[in-house]
Amino acid sequence: MTVIVGLLAAILLGGAMTAAGAAAGAGCRVDYTTPAQWPGGFTADVKVTNLGDPINGWQVAWTFPSGQRVTQAWNATTTTSGDRVVATAASYNAALATSATVSFGFNGSWNGSNAPPTAFTLNGVACTGQPGGSPSATTSPTPSVTPSPSVTPRPTPTSVPLDAMATVAAMQPGWNLGNTLDAIPDETAWGNPLTTRELLRHVRAEGYNSIRIPVTWNGHFGPAPDHTIDPAWLARVEQIVDWSLDEGFYVMLNLHHDSWEWADSYPTDEAAVLARYRALWDQLATTFRDRSSRLVLESINEPQFTDTADEQGDVFVQELNADFVERVRSTGGGNATRLLVLPTLHTSSEQPRLDALAETIEELDDPNIAATVHFYGWWPFSVNIAGGTRYSGEVEQDLVSSFDRVTSTFVERDIPVVIGEWALLAWDHTRPGIIQRGEFLKYLEAVGYHARTRGLTTMVWDAGQFLDRSTLRWRDAGVHAMMRSSWTERSGTASSDQVYLPAGGTLTAASLTLNLNGTTFEGLRHGGEDLTRGTDYTLDGDVLTLTASALSRLAGDRQHGVNATLEARFSQGVPWEISIITADTPVLGAATGTTGSFAIPTQFRGDTLATMEARYDDGSNAGPASWTSYKEFWSSFRPDVDAGTILLTPEFFNEVRDGQVTLTFHFWSGEQVTYVITRSGTSVVGAPAGRGGSQCGAPGLRTGPRRDRCSGAAVRLSRRSRPCDRPRTSCSRAARRRP
């Protein structure tokens, strides 16, 4: 549905709009349309024509009449105060000559009605649709319009699609149906149940506007030369695509693990790979030719090539992408203008990879093309290796740099970007403890903010670690709440979500640093009751201090574990939970075992393991990833609080030589416990070697003299020493997809 507003003419549905206010000497005209609307949301397109003198730097302002809110903008930056919105030029479209027109757009939310704005200003001057004249507050009467909230979820195939930027913006936010149709050999092979219409309806109701349906076609098509797709498999894919379209989703369909199942042999078997690739896309393009324009096609997931330098890989990706566009377009129908999505090599956001794709898109000269990359954060943090336990400055810089690169390379050239997958590699309900929850929440908040302010559409990778598809419930409601909030606003966070107390002795005050993120701190709450400022806590700038008396009351009898959970509330966004935890130094016991099975008896005593170091007697690093003393969580060691053990894995011992190794276990309270193991062949013995002080940079805070206020010292890695700084087979596929 399109809503068209005019102040000098009656409001019309289906035509162009001119919004006019008081006359002004400078002169301007605004055309405001809503080319797409759905329950609770809409897409708006704004065209501003300068009828006065040339300007360099513009702001367009309006007031929403029905309480609407901008959730994501492109080609402009928006700020909001109540119902008033100000859109400010980007650096690349700030100059506006006489009679020139600039366009920007946004996604918005609405509730009840979506009446259009009735007046606009350009740099403070009311737009009347004509140059010159004196300001006047008189406007023609306009009938009220209350658009129907109903949605036609599947537009007719012949409908004219939105431009590529608006289409991709309308896809925000997106969700991946991961480890499902991409699983090998079939839909349920990697642990997820069969996809149902109810699942899709639930995801749509949770606010997702697009769904990426990864499909691995290998194993479901026949031999050369036709490579005919199994009709039953194709019918199942069609069913899920059609269900998704009927629910109102934009749908992104691709070739998925085919990228490493057979397409990676392209350098040495070009003819066979190309024949298979072409046969699949010929069949898929024909099958889906007349589906809604809400269906978009992605050429191939995470393209990679065996024994090939990246520069040559860029060329191979260019060849496959160009062939894909040509073949889909040649089938006609809805495919003549359908949005097509092209990846970089490895879907990497490194600048050379982006430049190669930008060159391809420029050569194709096709207006309905989008670029796609994947984002799983700074690798040490994403998998918890090299001491990457915290959402640190390195993690933030990696995020900002990646998003800035894709924005400057594509978005500023009117090429939309889909972050086709994002999460952290090691956040998984089947491997608890790898990523600390509070640090993950900070990451979620930041990804949402930095994507939203750059006009990037994000599609979270969900292989079952977020949504339990059997119960249709989010595994962690707080994680989902933070993710959802980040689509439209910022949330306040803090240096930690944990305050650790000793089980005995006198308590002293404990402090946390608030990350306000543009919000205002409004208070602390416990069990539905507000705590008292000055008595229970104080605030000095951004330093929040819990008093000793409040901690004593909240901790009660100080049993090991979480004694109380507080909520720090801010002027917007999700409250920040703070756990008050009682813990004593963990106790590790002597153990004997083998390199295939070695478990250290552990009394965690309310504490939680953050990471582990391993060194030989000469001080050199022991175990896998010998470039760092901090080993990879879960791959090398696995805590099990219920079993009371810390397991050292066979993978760890595979790279440990005979002799003595000193292990240092770092806990979130700040405690360190040293343990010595001795390997002789396949036999291993171990015993505690003593204990140390608090870990520098540990997010948990202790009261009293053990509290450590030092800053975290994250390991800085060069590009050469980062074995998985982009999603390759050994990192992304193994960590994210295989059960």
C-alpha positions in Angstrom: 0.0 0.0 0.0 1.2 3.5 -0.8 0.0 6.5 1.3 0.3 9.8 -0.5 0.0 13.2 1.3 -0.6 16.7 -0.1 -1.3 20.0 1.5 -2.1 21.9 -1.7 -4.2 19.1 -3.0 -6.4 16.4 -1.5 -4.7 13.3 -0.2 -4.7 10.7 -3.0 -3.9 7.0 -2.8 -1.7 5.7 -5.6 -0.2 8.9 -7.0 2.7 11.2 -6.1 2.5 13.5 -3.1 3.5 17.1 -2.5 3.6 18.3 1.1 3.3 22.1 1.3 3.4 24.4 4.4 3.9 28.1 4.7 5.5 29.9 1.8 9.2 30.8 2.2 11.7 32.9 0.3 14.1 29.9 -0.1 11.5 27.5 -1.5 11.3 23.8 -1.5 9.0 20.9 -2.3 8.7 17.5 -0.5 7.3 14.3 -1.9 6.5 11.8 0.9 5.3 8.3 0.0 4.9 5.0 1.9 5.5 2.4 -0.7 5.2 -0.5 1.8 3.2 -1.0 5.0 2.6 -3.9 7.2 1.1 -4.4 10.7 3.1 -2.2 13.0 5.6 -1.0 10.4 6.1 0.8 7.1 8.7 2.1 4.7 8.7 5.8 3.7 10.4 7.5 0.7 11.1 11.2 0.9 12.2 13.4 -2.0 13.2 17.0 -1.4 13.5 19.5 -4.2 15.4 22.7 -3.5 13.5 25.6 -5.2 15.8 28.3 -3.8 19.5 29.1 -3.8 22.1 26.3 -3.7 22.8 24.9 -0.3 25.6 22.8 1.1 24.3 20.9 4.1 20.6 20.3 4.7 18.2 19.3 7.3 14.6 18.2 6.7 12.2 18.3 9.6 8.6 17.2 10.2 6.2 16.1 13.0 4.5 12.7 12.9 0.7 13.2 13.5 0.0 9.7 14.8 2.9 8.8 17.1 5.0 7.0 14.4 8.7 6.5 15.0 11.7 6.1 12.6 13.5 2.8 13.2 16.1 2.8 10.4 17.0 5.5 7.9 19.2 5.5 4.8 20.8 8.4 2.9 20.3 10.6 6.0 20.8 10.5 9.7 17.6 11.0 11.8 17.2 12.4 15.3 13.9 12.4 17.2 12.4 14.4 20.0 8.9 13.2 20.7 7.0 13.2 17.5 9.4 15.6 15.7 12.0 14.2 13.4 15.0 15.9 11.8 16.8 14.2 8.9 20.3 15.4 8.3 22.3 15.0 5.1 25.0 12.4 4.7 28.5 13.6 3.7 27.9 12.4 0.1 24.6 14.2 -0.6 24.9 17.4 1.4 25.2 19.7 -1.7 21.8 20.6 -3.1 21.7 22.9 -6.2 18.7 25.0 -7.3 16.0 22.7 -8.7 18.0 19.6 -7.6 16.3 16.8 -5.7 17.7 14.6 -2.9 16.1 11.4 -1.8 16.2 9.6 1.5 14.1 7.0 3.2 13.4 5.1 6.4 11.6 2.3 8.0 9.1 3.3 10.7 6.8 1.8 13.3 3.1 2.8 13.9 0.3 1.8 16.2 -3.4 2.5 15.4 -2.9 4.6 12.3 -0.2 5.8 10.0 -1.4 9.2 8.9 1.4 11.0 6.9 3.1 14.2 8.1 1.4 17.4 7.0 4.3 19.9 6.8 8.0 19.8 6.2 10.9 22.3 6.5 14.2 22.5 4.7 16.9 24.1 6.9 14.1 25.7 9.0 12.1 27.1 6.0 8.7 25.7 5.4 8.2 23.9 2.1 5.3 25.3 0.0 6.0 23.7 -3.4 7.0 27.1 -4.9 9.9 29.5 -4.6 9.7 33.0 -3.0 6.7 34.5 -1.1 6.2 35.3 2.6 5.8 32.7 5.3 2.2 31.8 6.0 0.6 29.4 8.3 -2.4 28.8 6.1 -2.8 25.4 4.5 -5.5 23.8 2.6 -7.7 21.5 4.7 -6.8 17.9 4.4 -9.0 14.9 5.0 -7.8 12.5 7.7 -6.5 9.2 6.5 -6.4 6.1 8.6 -4.7 3.4 6.5 -5.9 -0.1 7.0 -3.3 -2.2 8.9 -4.0 -5.2 6.7 -1.2 -6.3 4.5 -1.1 -8.1 1.2 1.8 -10.4 2.0 2.4 -11.6 -1.5 2.3 -8.8 -4.1 1.5 -9.8 -7.6 4.6 -10.9 -9.6 4.1 -8.1 -12.1 4.1 -5.4 -9.4 6.9 -2.8 -9.8 9.5 -3.6 -7.0 10.8 -0.9 -4.7 14.3 0.4 -5.5 17.1 -1.8 -4.1 17.9 0.5 -1.1 14.2 0.6 0.0 13.8 -3.2 -0.4 16.8 -4.0 1.7 15.8 -1.5 4.3 12.3 -3.1 4.5 14.0 -6.4 5.2 15.4 -5.2 8.5 15.5 -7.1 10.8 16.1 -10.6 9.4 16.4 -14.1 10.8 18.1 -17.2 9.4 16.5 -20.6 9.3 19.9 -22.1 10.1 20.9 -25.7 10.3 17.7 -26.8 8.6 17.5 -26.9 4.8 21.2 -26.3 4.7 21.8 -29.4 7.0 23.5 -32.4 5.5 22.0 -34.7 4.4 18.4 -33.5 5.2 16.3 -31.0 7.1 16.5 -32.5 10.6 20.1 -34.0 10.4 21.6 -31.2 12.5 19.2 -31.3 15.4 16.3 -29.0 14.4 12.7 -30.2 14.0 10.9 -30.0 10.7 10.0 -26.4 9.8 6.3 -25.6 10.4 4.0 -22.7 9.4 3.6 -22.0 13.1 7.3 -21.5 13.5 7.4 -19.0 10.7 4.3 -17.2 12.0 6.0 -16.9 15.5 9.2 -15.4 14.1 7.2 -12.9 12.0 5.1 -12.0 15.1 8.4 -11.3 17.0 9.2 -8.5 14.7 11.3 -10.0 12.0 10.6 -8.7 8.5 12.8 -11.0 6.5 13.9 -14.6 6.6 17.0 -16.1 5.0 16.4 -19.7 3.9 19.8 -21.4 3.4 19.6 -24.5 1.3 22.3 -27.1 0.5 21.3 -28.6 -2.8 24.1 -31.1 -2.9 22.7 -34.6 -2.4 19.4 -33.5 -3.8 20.2 -33.3 -7.5 21.1 -35.8 -10.2 24.1 -36.4 -12.4 25.4 -34.4 -15.4 24.4 -33.1 -17.7 21.0 -32.0 -16.4 21.7 -32.1 -12.6 17.9 -32.3 -12.1 16.8 -31.3 -8.6 14.9 -34.0 -6.7 11.3 -32.9 -7.1 10.4 -33.8 -3.5 13.2 -31.7 -2.1 12.4 -28.8 -4.4 8.7 -29.0 -3.4 9.7 -28.8 0.3 11.8 -25.7 -0.4 8.9 -24.2 -2.3 6.5 -24.9 0.5 8.7 -23.1 3.1 9.3 -20.2 0.7 5.6 -19.9 0.1 4.7 -20.1 3.7 7.2 -17.4 4.5 5.9 -15.1 1.7 2.3 -15.7 2.9 3.4 -14.6 6.5 4.6 -11.3 5.0 8.3 -12.0 5.1 10.9 -10.9 2.6 12.7 -14.2 1.7 16.3 -14.7 0.7 17.1 -18.0 -0.9 20.5 -19.3 -1.9 23.0 -22.1 -2.6 24.5 -22.7 0.8 27.0 -25.4 1.8 27.4 -26.2 -1.9 30.2 -23.6 -1.6 32.4 -26.1 0.1 30.7 -29.4 -1.0 31.6 -28.9 -4.6 31.9 -25.3 -5.8 35.3 -24.8 -4.0 36.9 -27.0 -6.7 36.2 -24.4 -9.3 39.9 -23.5 -9.8 40.8 -27.0 -10.9 37.4 -28.2 -12.3 35.9 -25.1 -13.8 33.8 -26.8 -16.5 32.1 -29.3 -14.2 31.5 -26.7 -11.4 30.1 -24.1 -13.8 27.8 -26.7 -15.4 26.4 -27.7 -12.1 26.1 -24.1 -10.9 24.3 -23.0 -14.0 22.0 -26.1 -14.0 20.9 -25.4 -10.5 20.2 -21.7 -11.0 18.4 -22.3 -14.3 16.0 -24.6 -12.5 15.6 -22.4 -9.4 15.2 -19.2 -11.4 12.5 -20.9 -13.6 10.7 -22.4 -10.5 10.5 -19.1 -8.6 10.2 -16.7 -11.6 6.7 -15.7 -10.9 6.9 -15.5 -7.1 6.4 -12.2 -5.3 9.1 -9.5 -5.6 9.6 -10.1 -1.8 11.6 -13.1 -2.8 15.3 -12.2 -3.3 18.0 -14.6 -4.5 21.6 -14.9 -3.2 24.1 -16.4 -5.6 26.1 -18.6 -3.1 27.0 -18.6 0.6 30.5 -17.9 1.8 32.3 -18.6 -1.5 35.7 -20.2 -1.1 38.2 -22.0 -3.3 40.7 -24.7 -2.6 44.4 -23.7 -2.5 43.7 -20.3 -4.0 45.1 -16.8 -3.0 42.4 -14.3 -2.1 43.2 -12.1 -5.2 42.5 -15.0 -7.5 39.4 -16.0 -5.4 38.0 -12.5 -6.0 38.1 -13.3 -9.7 36.3 -16.6 -9.3 33.6 -15.0 -7.2 33.2 -12.3 -9.8 32.7 -14.9 -12.5 30.1 -16.9 -10.5 28.3 -13.7 -9.4 28.1 -12.4 -13.0 26.9 -15.7 -14.4 24.2 -15.9 -11.7 22.9 -12.5 -12.5 22.8 -13.2 -16.2 21.0 -16.5 -15.9 18.4 -15.3 -13.4 17.6 -12.2 -15.5 17.3 -14.2 -18.7 14.4 -16.2 -17.3 12.2 -13.0 -17.4 9.0 -12.5 -15.5 9.6 -11.3 -11.9 13.2 -12.2 -12.3 13.8 -9.4 -14.7 13.7 -6.9 -11.8 14.0 -9.2 -8.7 16.6 -8.1 -6.1 19.7 -10.2 -6.4 22.3 -10.5 -3.6 26.0 -10.9 -4.3 28.6 -12.0 -1.7 32.3 -11.1 -1.4 34.9 -13.9 -1.2 34.3 -15.6 2.1 31.6 -13.0 2.7 34.5 -11.0 4.2 34.3 -7.3 5.0 38.1 -6.8 4.4 38.6 -3.8 2.1 40.1 -5.7 -0.9 37.2 -8.2 -0.9 34.7 -5.3 -0.8 36.5 -3.5 -3.6 36.4 -6.6 -5.8 32.6 -6.9 -5.3 32.1 -3.2 -5.9 33.9 -3.5 -9.2 31.6 -6.5 -10.2 28.5 -4.5 -9.3 29.7 -1.5 -11.3 30.3 -3.6 -14.3 26.9 -5.3 -14.1 25.2 -1.9 -14.1 22.0 -3.5 -12.7 20.0 -1.3 -10.3 18.5 -4.2 -8.4 21.7 -5.6 -6.8 22.6 -5.8 -3.1 25.9 -6.7 -1.5 26.2 -9.2 1.4 28.9 -9.9 4.0 28.8 -11.8 7.3 29.8 -10.6 10.7 30.8 -12.7 13.7 32.8 -10.2 15.6 36.5 -10.0 16.6 37.6 -13.6 16.4 39.3 -14.0 19.9 36.0 -12.7 21.5 33.8 -14.7 19.2 35.3 -18.0 20.3 36.9 -17.0 23.6 40.6 -17.5 22.8 43.7 -15.4 23.5 42.0 -13.9 26.6 39.2 -12.5 24.5 36.6 -12.8 27.3 35.3 -9.2 27.3 33.5 -6.8 24.9 36.7 -4.7 24.8 37.9 -1.8 22.7 39.3 -4.2 20.2 35.9 -5.9 19.8 34.2 -2.5 19.4 36.8 -1.2 16.9 36.5 -4.4 14.8 32.8 -3.9 14.7 32.9 -0.2 13.8 35.7 -0.6 11.2 33.8 -3.5 9.5 30.5 -1.6 9.3 32.3 1.6 8.2 34.0 -0.2 5.3 30.8 -1.7 3.9 29.0 1.6 4.3 31.6 3.7 2.5 32.1 1.1 -0.2 28.5 0.3 -0.9 25.8 2.3 1.0 27.3 5.7 0.1 27.1 4.6 -3.5 23.4 3.6 -3.2 24.2 -0.1 -3.1 22.4 -1.7 -0.2 24.1 -4.1 2.2 22.7 -7.2 3.9 24.7 -8.6 6.8 23.4 -12.0 5.8 24.6 -13.7 9.0 25.7 -12.3 12.3 26.1 -13.5 15.9 29.1 -14.8 17.8 30.6 -18.1 16.7 30.6 -19.6 20.2 27.3 -18.4 21.6 25.4 -21.7 21.8 23.1 -23.2 24.3 24.8 -26.6 23.9 28.2 -25.2 25.0 27.4 -23.0 28.0 29.9 -20.6 29.5 32.1 -19.8 26.5 30.7 -16.3 26.1 29.8 -14.5 29.3 26.2 -13.3 29.1 26.7 -9.6 30.1 29.6 -9.3 27.5 27.3 -10.8 24.9 24.5 -8.4 25.7 26.9 -5.4 25.2 27.9 -6.9 21.8 24.2 -7.3 20.8 23.4 -3.7 21.7 26.4 -2.4 19.8 25.7 -4.4 16.6 22.1 -3.2 16.5 23.2 0.5 17.0 26.0 0.5 14.5 24.0 -1.3 11.9 21.0 0.9 12.3 22.9 4.2 12.1 24.6 3.1 8.9 21.5 1.7 7.2 22.7 -1.9 7.2 20.1 -4.8 7.3 21.1 -7.6 9.7 19.9 -11.2 9.6 20.8 -13.0 12.8 22.2 -16.6 12.4 19.9 -18.8 14.4 20.7 -22.5 14.3 18.6 -23.1 17.4 20.8 -21.3 19.9 18.3 -18.4 20.2 14.8 -19.7 19.4 13.8 -23.2 20.7 11.8 -24.3 17.7 10.1 -27.1 19.6 8.5 -24.8 22.2 8.6 -21.6 20.2 10.3 -19.8 23.1 13.5 -17.8 23.2 16.1 -19.7 25.1 17.1 -16.5 26.9 14.4 -13.9 27.0 16.9 -11.2 28.0 19.1 -11.8 25.1 16.2 -11.6 22.7 14.9 -8.4 24.4 18.3 -6.7 24.0 18.5 -7.8 20.3 15.0 -6.5 19.6 15.5 -3.2 21.5 18.6 -2.5 19.4 16.5 -2.4 16.3 15.1 1.0 17.3 17.0 2.4 20.3 20.0 2.2 22.5 20.2 0.5 25.9 22.4 1.4 28.9 24.9 -1.3 30.0 27.7 -1.4 32.6 31.3 -2.6 33.0 29.8 -5.9 34.3 26.6 -7.6 35.2 28.2 -9.3 38.2 29.2 -8.2 41.7 31.1 -11.0 43.6 31.0 -11.1 47.4 33.0 -13.4 49.7 31.0 -15.9 51.8 32.5 -14.6 55.1 33.8 -11.4 56.6 32.7 -7.8 56.5 31.4 -6.4 53.2 32.4 -3.1 51.7 30.9 -1.1 48.9 31.3 -2.2 45.2 31.3 -0.1 42.1 30.4 -0.5 38.4 31.0 1.9 35.6 27.8 2.6 33.6 27.9 2.7 29.8 25.0 5.2 29.3 25.0 5.0 25.4 23.1 8.3 25.2 20.5 7.3 27.9 19.9 8.7 31.4 20.2 6.5 34.5 16.9 6.4 36.3 17.5 4.1 39.2 18.0 0.6 40.6 15.2 -1.9 41.3 15.1 -5.3 43.1 12.1 -7.6 43.2 9.8 -4.9 41.8 10.8 -2.3 44.4 13.0 0.7 43.8 16.3 1.0 45.8 17.0 4.2 47.6 19.6 6.5 46.2 22.1 7.7 48.8 21.2 4.8 51.1 21.4 1.7 48.9 23.5 3.2 46.1 25.3 6.4 44.9 26.0 7.7 41.4 29.1 9.8 40.8 29.2 10.7 37.1 29.0 7.2 35.5 30.2 5.3 38.5 27.5 3.4 40.3 28.4 2.3 43.8 26.4 -0.2 45.8 26.7 0.5 49.5 27.9 -2.1 52.0 24.6 -2.1 53.8 22.6 -2.7 50.6 24.9 -5.6 49.6 24.6 -7.1 53.1 20.8 -7.0 52.9 20.7 -8.3 49.3 23.1 -11.2 49.9 21.2 -12.5 52.8 23.0 -15.6 54.3 25.5 -15.4 51.5 25.1 -18.9 50.1 27.3 -19.7 47.2 25.8 -18.6 43.9 23.4 -15.7 42.9 21.8 -14.2 45.9 19.9 -11.3 44.2 19.4 -9.8 40.8 19.1 -6.0 40.4 17.8 -4.0 37.5 19.6 -0.8 36.5 16.9 1.2 34.6 17.6 3.8 32.0 15.5 6.4 30.1 15.1 4.0 27.2 16.0 0.4 26.2 16.3 -2.7 28.2 17.2 -2.7 31.9 20.6 -3.9 32.8 20.6 -6.9 35.2 23.2 -7.0 37.9 23.7 -10.4 39.7 24.9 -10.2 43.3 26.9 -13.4 43.7 28.6 -15.0 46.7 31.7 -17.1 45.9 34.9 -18.4 47.5 38.1 -19.4 45.7 37.4 -22.5 43.7 39.2 -25.7 44.9 40.7 -28.1 42.4 41.7 -31.6 43.4 44.3 -34.1 42.3 43.5 -36.2 39.2 44.9 -39.1 37.1 43.8 -39.9 33.7 44.8 -40.2 30.0 45.1 -37.8 27.1 41.8 -39.1 25.9 40.0 -38.5 29.2 41.2 -36.1 31.9 38.9 -34.4 34.3 40.0 -32.2 37.2 37.7 -32.4 40.3 36.5 -28.9 40.9 34.5 -27.2 43.7 33.4 -24.0 41.9 32.0 -22.6 45.1 29.7 -20.1 43.4 32.3 -18.9 40.9 32.4 -19.3 37.1 35.4 -20.1 34.8 36.3 -17.4 32.3 39.4 -18.8 30.6 42.6 -20.9 31.0 46.3 -20.4 30.3 48.8 -23.2 29.6 52.6 -22.8 29.8 55.6 -25.1 29.9 58.3 -24.8 32.6 60.4 -22.6 30.3 57.5 -20.1 30.0 56.5 -20.9 26.4 52.9 -21.5 25.5 51.6 -25.1 25.6 48.7 -26.6 23.7 46.9 -25.6 20.5 47.2 -22.0 19.2 50.7 -21.8 20.6 50.8 -18.0 19.7 48.9 -17.4 22.9 48.9 -18.8 26.4 45.1 -18.4 26.7 43.5 -21.5 25.2 40.2 -21.7 23.3 37.2 -22.3 25.6 35.5 -25.6 25.0 37.9 -26.7 22.3 40.7 -27.1 24.9 38.9 -27.1 28.2 35.3 -27.5 29.4 33.9 -26.7 32.9 30.9 -28.7 34.1 29.5 -27.1 37.3 26.9 -29.9 37.8 29.5 -32.6 37.5 32.1 -30.7 39.5 34.8 -31.0 36.9 37.0 -29.2 34.4 37.7 -31.4 31.4 40.9 -31.1 29.4 40.1 -32.3 25.9 41.9 -34.7 23.6 42.3 -31.8 21.2 44.3 -30.0 23.9 46.6 -32.9 24.6 47.1 -33.5 20.8 49.5 -30.5 20.9 51.0 -30.9 24.4 54.4 -32.6 24.6 55.5 -34.9 27.5 56.5 -33.2 30.7 55.1 -30.6 33.0 52.5 -27.9 32.0 51.3 -25.2 34.4 47.6 -24.3 34.0 46.2 -21.0 35.3 42.4 -21.0 35.6 40.9 -17.5 35.6 37.5 -17.1 37.1 34.9 -14.3 36.7 35.3 -13.2 40.3 38.9 -12.3 39.6 40.3 -15.3 41.3 43.1 -17.4 39.7 43.9 -21.0 40.6 47.2 -22.6 39.4 47.3 -26.3 38.6 50.1 -28.5 37.3 49.7 -31.5 35.0 52.4 -33.9 33.9 52.1 -35.9 30.7 54.0 -39.2 30.0 52.8 -40.7 26.8 49.1 -41.1 27.1 49.1 -40.9 30.9 48.4 -37.6 32.7 48.5 -36.7 36.4 47.6 -33.4 37.9 47.5 -31.5 41.2 46.9 -27.9 42.5 49.9 -25.7 42.7 48.5 -22.9 44.8 46.4 -19.8 44.1 46.9 -16.3 42.9 45.3 -12.9 43.1 42.6 -11.4 41.0 42.7 -11.5 37.2 43.5 -8.1 35.5 40.4 -7.1 33.5 38.0 -9.7 35.0 34.6 -8.2 34.7 33.3 -9.5 38.0 33.9 -7.2 41.0 34.7 -8.2 44.5 34.2 -6.0 47.5 37.1 -5.3 49.9 40.8 -5.4 49.1 40.6 -8.1 46.5 38.7 -5.9 44.1 40.8 -5.2 41.0 40.2 -2.0 39.1 42.8 -2.5 36.4 41.9 -2.4 32.8 41.6 -5.6 30.7 44.7 -6.3 28.6 43.3 -7.9 25.4 45.7 -9.6 23.1 46.3 -7.6 20.0 46.7 -9.9 17.0 48.2 -9.1 13.6 46.3 -10.1 10.5 48.7 -12.9 9.9 48.4 -14.3 13.4 44.6 -14.5 13.2 43.9 -17.9 11.8 40.2 -17.3 11.6 39.7 -13.5 11.1 37.1 -14.3 8.4 34.6 -17.2 8.3 36.4 -20.1 6.7 35.6 -23.8 6.8 37.6 -24.6 9.9 36.1 -21.8 11.9 32.7 -20.8 10.8 31.2 -24.1 9.5 32.5 -26.2 12.4 31.6 -23.6 15.0 28.2 -22.6 13.7 26.6 -25.4 11.9 27.8 -28.9 12.6 26.0 -30.5 15.5 
